[in-house]
Amino acid sequence: MRKDYRGVSLPKELIDAVERYIKENPSSGYQSKADFVTEAVRLRLEQLGALPPTLSLIHLNIAGKYVLLWDNKIGQSIRVYFTEDKVKCEYCDSNRCYHVYYAVNLEKVKKEFERRKQLGLPIPDLSYL
């Protein structure tokens, strides 16, 4: 299914700020200016009541060493991988993005980390979140 797109011109200062933010914050999950601007407009329309709130992340499955999420903002599934010493989002190539934060706060994931901890097994350090 093809989406229809239309363009909008923005002041150079705003675009420069968006580009700078994306470059300086690679773990934010924004892959492009279009991703950032689309989300900003959607969030503002939700605030104004012009669009219904979007449930951004949906937990689909836990499979072995990863959590599978659906991200409505980008319209695709995301895997957040867990190893003995780290957590990493495949989409953002980061351990600090909102996908990671969501995944590690799922009740099933918290219970698994607690179980591993009680067994003396290693768990990822999540103190940075």
VENUR-V490810 format. One record per residue. N is the residue number from 1. RES is the residue in one small letter. PSI is psi as a letter, one per 30 degrees, with the letter a starting at -180 (none if undefined). OMEGA is omega in radians with two decimals (none if undefined). NEAR is the number of other C-alpha atoms within 10 Angstrom. Layout:
BEGIN
n=N res=RES psi=PSI omega=OMEGA near=NEAR
n=N res=RES psi=PSI omega=OMEGA near=NEAR
END
This chain:
BEGIN
n=1 res=m psi=k omega=-3.12 near=3
n=2 res=r psi=k omega=3.07 near=4
n=3 res=k psi=k omega=3.03 near=4
n=4 res=d psi=k omega=3.13 near=5
n=5 res=y psi=k omega=3.04 near=5
n=6 res=r psi=k omega=-3.07 near=4
n=7 res=g psi=l omega=3.08 near=5
n=8 res=v psi=k omega=3.07 near=4
n=9 res=s psi=k omega=3.11 near=6
n=10 res=l psi=l omega=3.10 near=8
n=11 res=p psi=k omega=-3.12 near=7
n=12 res=k psi=e omega=-3.10 near=9
n=13 res=e psi=e omega=3.12 near=9
n=14 res=l psi=e omega=3.14 near=10
n=15 res=i psi=e omega=3.09 near=14
n=16 res=d psi=e omega=3.14 near=12
n=17 res=a psi=e omega=3.11 near=11
n=18 res=v psi=e omega=3.13 near=18
n=19 res=e psi=e omega=3.13 near=15
n=20 res=r psi=e omega=3.14 near=11
n=21 res=y psi=e omega=-3.13 near=15
n=22 res=i psi=e omega=-3.12 near=18
n=23 res=k psi=e omega=-3.08 near=14
n=24 res=e psi=f omega=-3.10 near=10
n=25 res=n psi=i omega=-3.08 near=12
n=26 res=p psi=f omega=-3.13 near=15
n=27 res=s psi=g omega=-3.12 near=20
n=28 res=s psi=f omega=3.13 near=17
n=29 res=g psi=f omega=3.13 near=20
n=30 res=y psi=k omega=-3.14 near=21
n=31 res=q psi=f omega=-3.08 near=15
n=32 res=s psi=l omega=3.04 near=13
n=33 res=k psi=e omega=-3.13 near=15
n=34 res=a psi=e omega=3.08 near=11
n=35 res=d psi=e omega=-3.10 near=13
n=36 res=f psi=e omega=-3.08 near=19
n=37 res=v psi=e omega=3.11 near=14
n=38 res=t psi=e omega=3.13 near=13
n=39 res=e psi=e omega=-3.13 near=15
n=40 res=a psi=e omega=-3.14 near=12
n=41 res=v psi=e omega=3.12 near=11
n=42 res=r psi=e omega=3.14 near=18
n=43 res=l psi=e omega=3.14 near=17
n=44 res=r psi=e omega=3.10 near=12
n=45 res=l psi=e omega=3.06 near=14
n=46 res=e psi=e omega=3.12 near=14
n=47 res=q psi=e omega=-3.12 near=12
n=48 res=l psi=f omega=-3.12 near=10
n=49 res=g psi=g omega=-3.13 near=10
n=50 res=a psi=f omega=3.05 near=11
n=51 res=l psi=k omega=3.05 near=12
n=52 res=p psi=l omega=3.12 near=12
n=53 res=p psi=k omega=3.12 near=12
n=54 res=t psi=k omega=2.98 near=11
n=55 res=l psi=j omega=-2.97 near=10
n=56 res=s psi=e omega=-3.08 near=12
n=57 res=l psi=k omega=3.10 near=18
n=58 res=i psi=k omega=3.10 near=14
n=59 res=h psi=k omega=-3.14 near=15
n=60 res=l psi=e omega=-3.01 near=12
n=61 res=n psi=l omega=2.92 near=12
n=62 res=i psi=k omega=-3.06 near=15
n=63 res=a psi=j omega=3.09 near=10
n=64 res=g psi=c omega=-3.03 near=8
n=65 res=k psi=g omega=3.08 near=12
n=66 res=y psi=l omega=3.02 near=20
n=67 res=v psi=k omega=3.11 near=23
n=68 res=l psi=k omega=-3.12 near=18
n=69 res=l psi=l omega=2.94 near=21
n=70 res=w psi=k omega=3.12 near=19
n=71 res=d psi=j omega=-3.14 near=16
n=72 res=n psi=f omega=-3.12 near=13
n=73 res=k psi=e omega=-3.09 near=15
n=74 res=i psi=f omega=3.07 near=16
n=75 res=g psi=h omega=3.09 near=9
n=76 res=q psi=l omega=3.11 near=10
n=77 res=s psi=l omega=-3.08 near=15
n=78 res=i psi=k omega=3.02 near=22
n=79 res=r psi=k omega=3.01 near=22
n=80 res=v psi=j omega=-3.05 near=25
n=81 res=y psi=k omega=3.09 near=19
n=82 res=f psi=k omega=2.96 near=20
n=83 res=t psi=a omega=-3.13 near=12
n=84 res=e psi=f omega=-3.05 near=13
n=85 res=d psi=f omega=3.14 near=10
n=86 res=k psi=l omega=3.06 near=13
n=87 res=v psi=k omega=-3.11 near=23
n=88 res=k psi=k omega=3.07 near=19
n=89 res=c psi=k omega=3.14 near=24
n=90 res=e psi=e omega=-3.08 near=15
n=91 res=y psi=e omega=-3.08 near=17
n=92 res=c psi=f omega=-3.05 near=21
n=93 res=d psi=h omega=-3.02 near=13
n=94 res=s psi=l omega=3.02 near=18
n=95 res=n psi=g omega=-3.07 near=20
n=96 res=r psi=g omega=-3.10 near=19
n=97 res=c psi=l omega=-3.11 near=20
n=98 res=y psi=f omega=3.06 near=16
n=99 res=h psi=e omega=3.12 near=27
n=100 res=v psi=e omega=-3.12 near=25
n=101 res=y psi=e omega=3.13 near=16
n=102 res=y psi=e omega=-3.07 near=15
n=103 res=a psi=e omega=-3.08 near=26
n=104 res=v psi=f omega=3.10 near=18
n=105 res=n psi=g omega=3.01 near=11
n=106 res=l psi=k omega=-3.08 near=12
n=107 res=e psi=e omega=-3.14 near=10
n=108 res=k psi=e omega=3.13 near=12
n=109 res=v psi=e omega=3.10 near=16
n=110 res=k psi=e omega=3.14 near=13
n=111 res=k psi=e omega=3.12 near=12
n=112 res=e psi=e omega=3.09 near=12
n=113 res=f psi=e omega=3.12 near=18
n=114 res=e psi=e omega=3.11 near=14
n=115 res=r psi=e omega=3.14 near=13
n=116 res=r psi=e omega=3.13 near=14
n=117 res=k psi=e omega=3.14 near=12
n=118 res=q psi=f omega=3.10 near=10
n=119 res=l psi=f omega=-3.13 near=9
n=120 res=g psi=g omega=3.13 near=9
n=121 res=l psi=l omega=-3.12 near=11
n=122 res=p psi=k omega=3.02 near=14
n=123 res=i psi=l omega=3.13 near=18
n=124 res=p psi=k omega=3.03 near=12
n=125 res=d psi=j omega=-3.11 near=11
n=126 res=l psi=g omega=-3.07 near=14
n=127 res=s psi=f omega=-3.12 near=5
n=128 res=y psi=f omega=-3.09 near=6
n=129 res=l psi=none omega=none near=11
END
